[in-house]
Amino acid sequence: MPPIFDPWQAYVIAAEVSMATNAGAGALAALRSQRLAELVAAAAAHSPRYRRLLAGCDPATVRLEELPVSRKAELMHEFADWVCDPVLSLPALRRFVAEPANIAADCLGPYTAWESSGSTGEPAIFVQDARAMAVYDALEALRRPLLRPLDRLFDPWSLTERIAFVGATGGHFASTVSVERLRRLQPGLAPRLRGMSFLQPLERLCAEIDAFGPTVVATYPSAAIVLAQEREAGRLKASPREIWTGGETLSEAGRVFLREAFACPVANSYGASEFLSLAFECSRGVLHLNSDWAILEPVDAHGRAVPSGHAGSTTLLTNLANHLQPLIRYDLGDRVRLLAEPCGCGSHLPAIEVHGRDDDTLCLPGGAGMPAVQVVPLAVSTVLEEEAGLFDFQLVQQGPRDLLLKTRAVGEKAQRTLHKAREALAAFLEAQGARGVRIQCRAGESTKCGRSGKFRRVVSQAAKPGGGC
C-alpha cells in the first residue's frame, strides 16, 4: 500500500512555495504571521498541553517571543497531551518504529512517522500529516539548487538520473523514511533511487555504489569525505555528477575537497528530524532558510535573542507546517547564525550559517593558576582541515590532558597527514592557553557512527579538569 499522499493538497502547497520563493521580505513576513496564528490556534484547540499553556492568548495577535520554550524531553514526557490527535499513542509509535518493515508505511492512520537519531539524548518520534509532508516535498522539489541547469533543460523530469542515498537505511530516520516513501509513491523511480547503508564495511559499500553507477550521491558530509578519499585511492570508481550533503556541518575546506575528488559540483542543505527541509543553498553557496514555513530564533544560554550576525548557544524552531504535533519555540540544539547582510543572490529568504550540535567542546587544563581552556569543535575541525588537510578524522579526549586523533585512512600519506595534523593541533591548543596536552595518533582506525549513520568528529570522554568547564 503506498504512503499517504493528497494530490490536490500537494498541488496547492507547491504553488504557494513557488510563489514565495521570489517574494519580497514583506510578503514573507505576512505569510509567517498568518501561519503562526494558524498554528497557535490549532495547538490551542487540539493539544491539551498547548491549550493550558496558551490560555488567554489571542492567536491572531500573540507575539512569538511571549510563548514558552519547549524541549524534547518534556514534550516526550507529555506526549499524550502534546499531540493533537489522541490516536497517537507513544507506546504504539515506539512499536511501529521498532519494526524496519514499517519504514515509510502509514502510521496509526494517515500519518508518516520517523524518529530522531538520539545523538543528544533519548530519541524522539515525530509524526507528520499529509499537509506537512506536502510542504517538505514542495520545498525539496522547488528550492533544491539546480547544479546542472543544462541537463535539466533536456531532462526536466530527471529520467536519466540515478540517485544513491548513503545513510542508515535500516532505521526510521527522516532521510531514510523520505527516500523509501518516494520509492513507494513513484514505482517507476524506484530502480533509479536506492538507499545504501553507510554502516556496512566500506569495501562492500564502494562495490555497491560502483555497481549502481549513480549520477547523484546524497549523504552526510562526513560520509562524503570518506567516499572521496576512497575515490582518490582508486577504491571507488563511480563518477557522480552531483554530490548532495546534509545533516552535518560542511566546511568550506571540506566542500573544496569533495569537489576536487569527485570533479563535480557539491550542494549542501540543512534539515532536522523536527523539520525536514529547513534551508537550501543558493547559486552562491549560501544557505537560505525556508522562512515562509519555519522560524529560527538563535538565543543565548539564558534564552535571550542574540543580534543578527551572531550565533546563539542554541536555536529555537517553530514549525509552521505541522499542526499535528506542534513545535513552537522548540529547543533544536543547533547553533545557527542569521547573517546580518542580505545575500548577493537577491533572495529575500534569510541567509544563515549552521554550526551543528553533535560534537563536544574540549575542556583542557591551562597553565599554573590559569583557568581551564574550552575549545569548540568547529575550531578543531578548521585547524585540522585547513592547516593539515585532514578531513576524515575523529578526535577523542580520553583524559584531562590526553587526546586521541584517529583516521580511517591508511598508508604513508595518511601517516604524513596525521603528523602534520598533530603539529598543527598542538600549536593551536598551545596558543589557546592549554598546557601539557598529549596527542596520540592512529591511522587505519575504525570510527563508530551513530544509529543514523551520523559521525561525531570531536568526542569528550574525560572528566572536566578542575571543574573549570
N, C-alpha and C positions, 0 to 999 in steps of 0.2 A: 504494500500500500504506500503511495507516495506521501511525502510530508505535506502538512497543511500549507496551502497556497491560495490566496484570494486574488485572481487576475485583475478584477476591477480596482481593488484597493492598491495593488501593485502599480497599475497604470496611473492612478491619481497621485500617489506618493512620488512616482518617478517624474511626473510633470512638475510637482512642487519643487523637488530637488533641482531639476533642470532650470527652472525659472530663478531659483535662489542662488544658483552658482555664480551668476554675474550680477547679482543685486547689489545695491548700494548699502552703506552702513546703516542708514535709517530704516530701510526695508528689512534688513536682517534683525535689527533691534526690535522692530514691531512684531516680527514672527516669533522671536524669543519670548516677548512679553505675553503674546497671545497663547503660545504653547505652554508657558509656565503656569498661567492662570488655569488652563485646561487640566494640566497635571495635578495642581493643588486641589482643584475641585473634585477630580476623580479620586484622589487619595483620601480626601476628607469624607467622601461619600461611601467608599467601599472598603477602606482599610481601617480596622479598629484602632490600630496604633496611631495612624495619622489623624483619625477622627478626634482622638484625645489630644494629640499634640497641636492640632490646628484649630481647636475650638475657639471661636470668636474671631477667626481670621476671615477676611473677605478675599477670596481667590483672585478677584479682579484687581485688587489694589495692593495685595501683600508684597512686601519687598523681600527679595531672596535672602539678603543678609539678616533679616529678622527671624528666619526659620532655624530650627535647631540642626546641629550637625549630627549625622548618623554614621555609625561604624559597623563594620561587618559582623563582629562578634555579637553585638547587641541585637542586630537585625536577625541573625540566625537563631539567637536565643528566643526571640519573639516572633518566629516565622509565621505562626498561625494568625497572629494579629497584624502582621506586616502585609501579607499578600491580600489582593483584592478579590480573589475567588477562593471560597472555603474548600473547594475540591482539592486545592494544592496542599496536600499533606506532606510534611517534611519526611517522615519515615517512608512514605510511598515513593517520594522523589529519590531518596537515597537508594532504595531498592532498584529503582529504574536505572540510575546512572552506574550502579554496580555491575550491570549486565552489558558487555560490549555489543551484543546483538541489537541493542536498543538505540545505538548511535544514529541520530537524525530521525528516529521514529517519532510519531505523535506521542505526546506525554500527557496523561491524565486529562484527555480531551484535546482540543485543537491547539496544542501548545508545543513549543520547542524548548528543550532543556539542555543546559550544559553546566559544568562545574568549573570553578577556578582551580588553578594548579596547587594551591595551598602553600606557595613559596613563602608567604608571610603569615602563616598560621593555618588554622583549620580551613579546609576547602569550603567554599560557599557554593550554593546551587542557584543558578539564575534561570528564570523561565520567561519566555517571550511569547506574545500572541502574534497573530498574522500581521497586524499593523506594524509592530516593532520590527519584525523580520522584513517587511516590505521596505521600511526605512533603511535598514542595513544593506539590503540588496541594491536599492537605488543608489546609495552612496558609493558602494563598491563599483557599480557598473558605470556611473556617470562622473565620478570625481577621481578615480584612479588615473594617474597621468598616462598619456599616450607616449611611449618611449620610441615607437617606430611608426610615425604618422603615415608614411607612405604605404607600409604594409596594411594598415587599417583601411586605407583608401581602396585597395584592391581586394581586401578580405575583411569587410566591415563586421562580419559575424564570427570572426576568428576561427573559421572552419579548418584552417591549416595548423592551428596551434596545438601543441601537446604540452600540458601543464603538469609538472610534478610538484606536489606539496610534500615537503620533507619535515616531519614533526613526530608527535607521539600519536600514532594512528589508532592505538588500542584504547584510548580514554575518551571520555565525554568532555573534551575541551572545546572551547568556542571555535577555534580554527578547524579542528577535525570534524566537528559536527557540521560546520558550514560547507566544507568540501563534500562530505558524504550527502548532505541534503541536496546540493547542486547536482550531484551524480544521480540521485533518485528522481529529482524533478525533471531532468533532461537526460533520458536514457541514451540519446544519440551522442551526448557529450561524454558519457561515462568512459568509453575506451580511450579518450584523449585527456582525461583528468584522473590522475592517480595519486593516492596517498602512499607515502613510503616512510617507514619508521626509522627515525634517526637513532633509536635505541638499539638497533641491531648492529652487529660488527661492521666496522667501516668498510672492510673489503667487500662484504656482501651488499652493502648499500650502494657503493660505487658500481658494482656489477649490475644492480637493478636499475640504476639511473642510466647507465650506458645502454642496456637492453631496451629501455623505453625511448631513449633519444629525445628528451624534452626540448621544446623551444623556449619554455619558461620554467624557471625553478623558483618556487616560493618557499621561504623558510625563515628561521631566526637568524639574525646577524652572526651569532657565534657558530651556528651550523654552517652557514655560507662560507665563513672563513676557513673552516676545516675542509670543506669541499674544494675551495680554491687552492689550498695547499696540496690536496690530493691531485688536482689537475696540473699544478706546476710540477709535481713529482712524476707525472705521467701515469698515475694510477687511476685517474678518472679521464675518460676520453670524450665525454659528452661536450657539446658546444652549444649551450643555450644562447638564445638571442636576447634574453632579458633575465635579470635577477630581481625578484621582489623580496624584500625583507620587512620584518615587523616583529613586535612582541618584546624587543630588547632595544637598547640604545645602539645606534650605528654611528661610530665616529667618522670624521672626515677622512682620517688616515685609513680606516677600515674600508670605507667606500672606494677610495683610490685603489687599494689592494685588490678588492673584488673586481673592479672594472678592468684592471690590467690583467689579472689572472684569467678572467673569462672573456676578455676582449668584447664586452657588450655593456650596454647601459644598466645602471642599478637604480632602483627606486625604493625608498623606504616609506613605511606608513606607521601609524600609531593607533593602536586599539587596545581593548581590555575586555575581560570577561563581562564587565559591567556595561560596556558599550563597545560593540564590535568594531566600529569604523569611526574612530574619533578624528583622525587627521590624515591627509594625504599630501604628498609633495607637489609643488608646482614645477614649472619648467626650469626654475632657478634652484631647485633642490631644497626649497623651504617648506616646512610642514605648515599646513593651514588647517585650523580647527573647523570642524563642521558645526559652526556656532548656531546654525538655524535649528539644530536638533540636540545639541549638547552644550552645557555651560560648565566651564572650568574656572575655579577660583583658587589661585595659589595663595596660601596662608602661612603665617609663621607658626612657631611652636605653640603659641597661645591662641591660635585660631583667628588671628587678625589678618586682614587682607594686606598683601605686600604690593608695592607700586609696580606698574608695568616696567619691564626690563629687569626685574629681579625674580629669582627662583625662590619659592617658599620652602618651608620644611616639609609640607605635603600639599596636596591639591584636593579640593572638594569638587565632586562631579554631580551634576543634576542631569539626569537622562530624561529628555523631553519626549522620547518615543515610547517608553514602556509604562503604560498605565496599569499593567497587571501586577507589577512588583515595584512600587515607586522607589526610585533612588533620588532623594532630594538632599543636596549638600552632603553627599556620601564621601567619606574619607578614603580617597583612592590609593593613597600611599606614595604615588609618584611625585617627583619634584619636576614641576613644569614652569617654564618662564614664558610669559606673554611678551612678545617683542614690542618695544615702545614705538618703533617706526613702522609704517606700512611697507609691505613687500613691493619691490620694484616690478613684480609681475602684473600689478594692477588689481589683484583680487582684494575684496573687502572682507573676506573671511580672515579672522585674526591669525597672524603668524606666531608660531610657538616653537620653543625648543624643549625637548624632553630629556631628563637626566635619569629616568628609571627609578627603581626601588629595591631590586632584589639583592644587590651586593652589600657587603658590610663595610663599615668605616673602621679602619685600623686604629688602634689605640696603643701607642708606643711610648716607652719611657723617655723623658727628657734628660738633660744634664743634671748634675748635683744641685738640689734645691730648686729645680725648674719643674713646672707642671708637665703632665703627660701631653703627648702630641697626638692630635687626631688627623688622620689623612683620609680624605674622602675617596671612594673607589674611582670616581671619574678622573681624579688626578693620577692615580696609579695607572689606569688604562692609557692616559695621554702620554705619560713618560715611556711606558713600555712599547707603545705602538709607534710614536713619532720619533723617539730617540734611538730605539733599538730595532724597530721593525718586527717586533714580536706581537703577533695578533692572536694566535691560538695558545692561550695560557690560562692557568689558574694559580692565584696567589693565596696561600693558606697561612694565616697566623696561628702557629701551633703553641706559642708561649708568649709571655710578655715581650721578649726580645727575638723570638725565633720565627722566621718566615720561610716557607717552602714555595719555590717558584717552579711550576710544572708546565710541560708542554707535551702534546701528543706526538709532535714531530720527532723524527729520528735522523741519525746520520751526522756527518761532520758539520754541515751547515747549521743544523739545529743546535749543536754544541756551541758553535761560534756565536749564534744569535743569543743563546742563553747567557753566555759570558758577557756579551755586550749589554744585555738587559740587566744583569746583576749589577754591573758597574754603574749604569745609568740610574737604577733604582736606589742603590746605596748612596750615590751622590745627592740625589733628590731628597731622600729621607734625612741625610745629614744637614742639608740646607734648611729643612723644615724644623730642625732642632732635636730630632730623635738621636739618641746616643746608644752605642753598644748593640746595634741591631745586627743579627746574624742571618744571612740569606743563603739557604741551601737550594741548589738547582737540580732538577731531574728531567731528562729527555725521555721520550718514549713512555711516558707515564699516562695511564688512562685516567680520565676525569669523569666523575659521575654527574649525569644530568638529573634534573628533577623529573617528576612523573609526566610533566607536559612536554619534556624534551628541552626545556629552557636550561640554560647553563649559567651557573654563578661563577663569576671570574675572580671575585675577591671575597674570601670567606674567613671569618674570625672564629677560632675555636679556643681563644685564650681568655683568661680572666683579665679584667681591666687592671692595669698596673697602678697600684697605689690608690685605686678608687678614683682616679683623676679624670676619667672619661665618662 
